[in-house]
């Protein structure tokens, strides 16, 4: 994720304050140096870095920590509040009828972002349509059409058209029944005059309610000039930052947001249409500092369960809280987990599971977990219906037969059975829990950094 190095180094520095009841100027200087180093490496503008670090130092030394608060937690709260202030508010995007114009250089990810945004709006109950006006880049029409088909949203484009302004007009007319119109425009390799002129004409034709600038997270300091020129031409209301799943720095994009006095609307990760999330500054910084993001996690879990239920008409997630927990149930839970997205992103959202814990894991740790889940699927494919329904009845001879039939070793089969037992125990603990009990457990989990709780459910997969 963007600024991951900042989060990792800050967590390490703040851990040196553990056990201290008072904080010295030297301690604060150490924290501030880490912030400056990481933000400079992330290509955040120098003036922003100095302003932020000065404010953190001043507040840490002058503000009295609340009674019973450790020095570490006192500084962590200040760093959290100042970083939230740095990244700014989230772009105002009401869930109502509107037209959104996307601008940006070629390769910034506009076409992919258009489809992702349309998918996001569709999940909020609105009917979106993507209008592709790029007549400059070969393949732009085909890419947009394929992406919108995956997102299952309405699409308009003209593969033979040569006038992007006319395509925009025709697109609005052809998709008049849509609630949200997302107009994707052409990019260039640089801020050429014809690009600016073309996008100004399209803007005049579609009269958007909002114009969003799409920025590649790896752009660096070049984002500043981009943002200024687009802002002068069409006015930038918000920024969508893309490709946060790579080794991108992201600081240039934050600088661009500050430069145009705009805000961040969306964060994009990965290639699928589901790899997008609404930017929320408090959640974003919470994950950065290893504090988790239960709100985003809850949304992903609910969406994953709904998608799994759509795929399996005969399965109701609430059935997990009743009767025996079978391997069929475990398989559905694994399917739901896959629908939640990459495991490293999910881990970041769990208080106490992301942040510092993720720093200690090998880079391929989550890949290993994904492989483990796939191996479990293969093993279950080699089981009988009776074995899937009653895994406790599986003996040594059956383990040997299942291993041979699935091409996996016997340890993998036993690993699956052990995992099932652990998850079944956890499900039994949840049975009979009321909403109040669940809310108390989640609150305790957040306060304790996620350290408590059983080892089953989704968590048992890690």
C-alpha positions in Angstrom: 0.0 0.0 0.0 1.0 3.6 -0.5 3.5 4.9 2.1 4.0 1.3 3.5 7.6 2.2 4.3 6.4 5.1 6.4 4.1 2.8 8.4 6.8 0.2 8.9 9.4 2.6 10.1 7.0 4.5 12.3 5.8 1.4 14.0 9.4 0.4 14.7 10.3 3.9 16.1 7.1 4.1 18.3 7.9 0.7 19.7 11.1 2.1 21.2 8.8 4.3 23.4 7.1 1.2 25.0 7.3 1.3 28.8 8.0 5.0 29.0 5.6 7.2 31.0 7.3 10.5 29.9 8.7 11.4 26.5 11.9 13.4 26.0 12.9 15.8 23.3 15.4 13.2 22.0 12.6 10.6 21.7 10.4 13.0 19.7 13.4 13.9 17.5 13.8 10.2 16.7 10.2 9.9 15.7 10.3 13.1 13.6 13.4 12.0 11.8 11.8 8.7 10.8 8.7 10.6 9.5 10.9 13.0 7.5 13.0 10.2 6.0 10.1 8.1 5.0 8.0 10.9 3.5 11.0 12.2 1.5 11.6 8.7 0.2 7.9 8.6 -0.8 8.3 11.8 -2.8 6.1 14.0 -0.6 6.8 17.7 -1.1 9.5 19.1 1.2 7.4 21.9 2.5 4.6 19.5 3.5 7.1 17.2 5.3 8.6 20.1 7.3 5.1 21.4 8.2 4.0 18.0 9.4 7.1 17.1 11.4 7.2 20.6 13.1 3.6 20.2 14.2 4.1 16.6 15.5 7.2 17.7 17.5 5.5 20.8 19.0 2.3 18.9 20.0 4.3 15.9 21.5 6.3 18.1 23.7 3.7 20.7 24.7 0.5 18.7 25.1 -0.1 16.8 28.3 -1.0 13.1 27.7 -4.4 12.1 29.2 -4.1 10.3 32.6 -3.1 6.7 32.2 -1.8 7.2 28.7 1.6 5.9 27.9 4.2 8.0 26.0 3.9 5.7 23.0 0.1 6.0 22.8 0.3 9.7 23.3 2.7 10.2 20.4 0.8 7.6 18.3 -2.4 9.6 18.7 -0.7 12.8 17.6 1.0 11.2 14.6 -2.3 9.6 13.6 -4.2 13.0 13.8 -1.5 14.9 11.9 -1.3 12.3 9.1 -5.1 12.3 8.8 -4.8 16.1 8.4 -2.0 15.6 5.8 -4.0 13.3 3.5 -7.1 15.5 3.9 -10.8 14.7 3.6 -12.4 12.3 1.3 -14.0 13.7 -1.9 -17.7 14.4 -1.6 -19.4 11.7 -3.8 -23.1 11.6 -2.9 -25.0 8.5 -3.9 -27.3 10.2 -6.4 -27.5 11.0 -10.1 -24.3 12.7 -11.4 -21.8 12.9 -14.2 -18.1 12.3 -13.5 -15.3 13.2 -15.8 -12.0 11.3 -15.6 -8.7 13.0 -16.6 -5.1 11.9 -16.5 -2.1 11.0 -18.6 -1.9 7.8 -20.6 -1.0 4.8 -18.5 -2.4 6.3 -15.3 -5.2 3.7 -15.2 -8.2 5.8 -16.2 -10.0 3.1 -18.2 -9.6 0.6 -15.4 -10.6 3.1 -12.8 -13.8 4.0 -14.8 -14.9 0.4 -14.7 -14.0 0.0 -11.0 -15.9 3.1 -10.1 -18.9 2.0 -12.0 -18.8 -1.4 -10.2 -18.5 0.5 -6.9 -21.6 2.6 -7.6 -23.5 -0.4 -8.8 -22.8 -2.1 -5.4 -24.3 1.0 -3.7 -27.6 0.5 -5.5 -27.2 3.0 -8.4 -27.2 2.3 -12.2 -23.9 3.5 -13.6 -22.7 3.8 -17.2 -19.2 4.2 -18.6 -18.7 6.4 -21.7 -15.4 5.8 -23.5 -14.3 8.8 -25.5 -10.6 7.9 -26.1 -10.0 7.8 -29.9 -6.3 8.3 -29.5 -5.1 5.0 -27.9 -5.4 1.8 -29.9 -7.4 -0.7 -27.9 -9.0 1.8 -25.6 -12.5 0.9 -26.7 -11.9 -2.9 -26.4 -10.3 -2.6 -23.0 -13.2 -0.4 -21.7 -15.8 -2.8 -23.1 -14.2 -5.8 -21.5 -13.7 -4.2 -18.2 -17.4 -2.9 -18.0 -18.6 -6.4 -19.0 -16.7 -7.8 -16.0 -18.2 -5.1 -13.8 -21.6 -5.9 -15.3 -22.4 -2.2 -16.0 -23.7 -0.3 -19.0 -21.1 0.9 -21.6 -21.1 3.2 -24.6 -18.3 3.8 -27.1 -17.8 4.1 -30.8 -14.9 2.1 -32.2 -15.1 3.9 -35.5 -15.7 7.4 -34.2 -13.1 10.1 -34.6 -14.6 12.9 -32.7 -14.4 12.3 -28.9 -16.7 15.3 -28.1 -19.5 13.8 -30.3 -19.0 10.4 -28.7 -19.4 12.0 -25.3 -22.7 13.7 -26.4 -24.0 10.5 -28.1 -23.0 8.5 -25.0 -25.0 10.6 -22.6 -28.0 10.3 -24.9 -27.7 6.6 -25.3 -27.3 6.0 -21.6 -29.9 8.5 -20.4 -31.5 6.0 -18.1 -28.3 5.6 -16.1 -28.0 7.3 -12.7 -24.2 7.9 -12.8 -22.3 8.7 -16.0 -18.6 8.1 -15.9 -16.8 9.7 -18.9 -13.4 8.3 -19.6 -11.2 10.6 -21.7 -8.0 10.2 -23.7 -4.6 10.5 -22.2 -1.2 11.3 -23.7 2.4 10.5 -22.7 2.8 14.2 -21.6 0.7 17.3 -21.0 0.4 18.3 -24.7 -1.8 21.2 -25.7 -4.1 19.0 -27.8 -4.9 16.8 -24.8 -5.8 19.9 -22.7 -7.8 21.3 -25.5 -9.7 18.1 -26.1 -10.6 17.5 -22.5 -11.8 21.1 -22.2 -14.2 20.6 -25.1 -15.5 17.3 -23.6 -16.0 19.1 -20.3 -18.0 21.8 -22.0 -20.1 19.1 -23.7 -20.9 16.9 -20.8 -21.0 19.6 -18.0 -19.8 17.2 -15.3 -20.8 17.5 -11.7 -17.3 16.4 -10.7 -13.9 16.0 -12.4 -11.5 13.5 -11.0 -7.8 13.3 -11.8 -6.5 9.8 -12.1 -2.9 9.5 -10.8 -0.5 6.5 -10.9 0.9 6.1 -7.3 4.4 5.9 -8.7 4.4 9.2 -10.5 6.4 11.0 -7.9 7.0 14.8 -8.1 5.7 15.0 -11.6 2.2 14.8 -10.2 2.5 18.4 -9.0 2.7 19.8 -12.6 0.0 17.5 -13.9 -2.4 18.4 -11.1 -1.9 22.2 -11.6 -2.4 22.1 -15.4 -5.5 19.9 -15.2 -6.9 22.0 -12.4 -6.4 25.2 -14.4 -8.2 23.6 -17.4 -11.2 21.8 -16.0 -10.9 22.2 -12.2 -10.1 19.1 -10.2 -12.6 18.1 -7.5 -10.9 14.9 -6.4 -8.1 12.4 -7.1 -8.2 8.6 -7.7 -4.8 7.1 -6.9 -4.1 3.9 -8.8 -1.7 0.9 -8.7 -1.2 0.9 -4.9 -0.6 -2.9 -5.0 2.9 -2.4 -6.4 6.0 -0.8 -4.9 4.7 2.6 -5.5 5.7 5.5 -3.3 2.5 7.5 -3.5 3.8 10.7 -2.0 3.7 12.6 -5.2 -0.1 11.9 -5.5 -0.6 13.3 -1.9 1.4 16.4 -3.0 -0.9 16.8 -6.0 -4.0 16.6 -3.8 -2.6 19.3 -1.6 -1.4 21.4 -4.6 -4.9 21.6 -6.1 -6.7 22.0 -2.8 -8.7 18.9 -3.7 -9.3 15.6 -1.9 -8.8 11.8 -2.6 -11.9 10.0 -3.9 -10.7 6.4 -4.5 -7.8 4.1 -4.0 -7.2 1.4 -6.6 -5.3 -1.8 -6.2 -5.0 -4.8 -8.5 -6.5 -5.5 -11.9 -10.0 -6.8 -11.1 -13.0 -4.4 -11.0 -13.5 -5.2 -7.3 -10.0 -3.9 -6.4 -11.1 -0.4 -5.4 -12.1 1.3 -2.2 -13.5 4.6 -1.2 -10.8 6.7 0.4 -11.5 7.4 4.1 -8.6 9.2 5.8 -9.0 7.8 9.3 -9.3 4.3 8.1 -6.3 4.7 5.7 -4.0 6.0 8.4 -5.3 3.5 10.9 -4.1 0.7 8.6 -0.9 2.5 7.9 -0.1 2.6 11.6 -1.1 -1.0 12.2 -4.3 -0.1 14.0 -6.6 -2.0 11.6 -9.8 -0.9 9.9 -12.9 -2.8 11.1 -15.3 -0.7 9.0 -13.6 -1.7 5.7 -13.2 -5.2 6.9 -16.9 -5.5 7.8 -17.9 -4.2 4.3 -15.6 -6.8 2.6 -16.9 -9.6 4.7 -20.5 -8.7 4.0 -19.8 -8.4 0.3 -17.9 -11.7 0.2 -20.7 -13.5 1.9 -23.3 -12.1 -0.5 -21.2 -13.1 -3.5 -20.6 -16.6 -2.1 -24.3 -16.9 -1.4 -25.1 -15.9 -5.0 -22.7 -18.6 -6.3 -24.1 -21.2 -3.9 -27.9 -20.9 -3.9 -28.4 -23.6 -1.3 -26.1 -22.0 1.3 -27.0 -19.4 3.9 -24.1 -17.9 5.9 -26.3 -17.9 9.0 -26.3 -21.7 8.8 -22.8 -21.6 10.2 -24.2 -20.6 13.5 -26.5 -23.7 13.6 -25.8 -27.4 13.9 -22.6 -29.2 12.9 -19.8 -27.3 11.0 -19.0 -29.6 8.0 -16.3 -29.5 5.4 -18.9 -28.2 3.0 -19.3 -25.2 5.3 -15.5 -24.8 5.5 -15.3 -24.8 1.7 -17.9 -22.1 1.5 -16.1 -20.0 4.0 -12.9 -20.4 2.0 -14.7 -19.3 -1.1 -16.0 -16.2 0.8 -12.5 -15.5 1.9 -11.2 -15.5 -1.7 -14.0 -13.1 -2.5 -12.7 -10.6 0.1 -9.5 -9.9 -2.0 -5.8 -10.4 -1.4 -5.0 -11.7 2.1 -2.4 -9.1 2.8 -5.0 -6.3 2.3 -7.5 -8.2 4.6 -4.8 -8.7 7.2 -4.1 -4.9 7.3 -7.7 -4.3 8.2 -7.7 -6.6 11.3 -6.5 -4.7 14.4 -3.2 -6.2 15.6 -2.9 -8.5 12.6 -1.6 -6.0 10.0 1.1 -3.4 10.7 3.9 -4.7 12.9 2.9 -8.4 12.5 2.9 -8.1 8.7 6.4 -6.4 8.9 7.7 -9.6 10.5 6.3 -12.0 7.9 8.3 -13.0 4.7 7.2 -11.3 1.5 5.6 -14.5 0.2 3.8 -15.5 3.4 0.4 -14.6 2.0 1.2 -16.5 -1.2 1.9 -19.6 0.9 -1.5 -19.2 2.6 -3.2 -18.9 -0.8 -1.4 -22.1 -2.0 -2.5 -23.8 1.2 -6.2 -23.0 0.5 -5.9 -24.2 -3.0 -4.4 -27.5 -1.8 -7.3 -27.9 0.7 -9.7 -27.5 -2.3 -8.0 -30.3 -4.2 -8.0 -32.6 -1.2 -11.8 -32.0 -0.7 -12.4 -32.8 -4.3 -11.1 -36.3 -3.6 -13.5 -36.9 -0.6 -16.8 -38.7 -0.6 -20.0 -37.0 0.3 -20.0 -38.8 3.7 -16.5 -37.7 4.5 -17.3 -34.0 3.6 -20.4 -34.2 5.9 -18.7 -36.0 8.7 -14.9 -35.4 8.6 -14.5 -36.7 12.2 -15.1 -40.2 10.8 -12.1 -40.1 8.5 -9.5 -42.7 9.6 -5.9 -43.5 8.6 -6.8 -45.7 5.6 -9.1 -43.0 4.3 -6.4 -40.3 4.7 -4.0 -42.5 2.6 -6.7 -42.9 -0.1 -7.6 -39.2 -0.2 -3.9 -38.2 -0.4 -3.3 -40.6 -3.3 -6.5 -39.5 -5.1 -5.7 -35.8 -4.7 -2.0 -35.9 -5.5 -1.3 -34.3 -2.1 0.7 -35.8 0.8 -0.9 -37.2 3.8 0.2 -34.3 6.0 -1.8 -31.9 3.9 -4.9 -34.1 4.4 -4.3 -34.2 8.2 -3.6 -30.4 8.1 -7.1 -29.9 6.5 -8.8 -32.0 9.1 -7.0 -30.2 12.0 -8.0 -26.8 10.5 -11.6 -28.0 10.3 -11.6 -29.0 14.0 -10.2 -25.6 15.0 -12.8 -23.7 12.9 -15.6 -26.0 14.2 -14.6 -25.2 17.8 -14.7 -21.4 17.0 -18.1 -21.7 15.4 -19.4 -23.5 18.5 -18.2 -20.5 20.6 -20.1 -18.1 18.3 -23.4 -20.1 18.4 -25.9 -18.5 20.7 -24.1 -15.1 20.7 -26.4 -12.1 20.5 -25.6 -8.9 18.6 -24.6 -7.2 21.9 -22.1 -10.1 22.6 -20.6 -9.7 19.2 -20.3 -6.0 19.4 -18.5 -6.3 22.8 -16.1 -8.8 21.4 -15.3 -6.6 18.4 -14.8 -3.6 20.6 -12.5 -5.6 22.9 -10.6 -6.9 19.9 -10.0 -3.3 18.6 -8.9 -2.1 22.0 -6.5 -4.9 22.6 -5.0 -4.7 19.1 -6.6 -7.9 17.9 -4.6 -10.1 20.2 -7.5 -11.9 21.7 -10.0 -14.4 20.2 -9.8 -17.9 19.0 -7.8 -19.4 16.2 -10.6 -20.4 13.9 -12.8 -18.8 11.3 -11.0 -16.7 8.7 -8.2 -16.0 11.2 -7.4 -19.7 11.5 -6.4 -19.7 7.8 -3.4 -17.4 8.4 
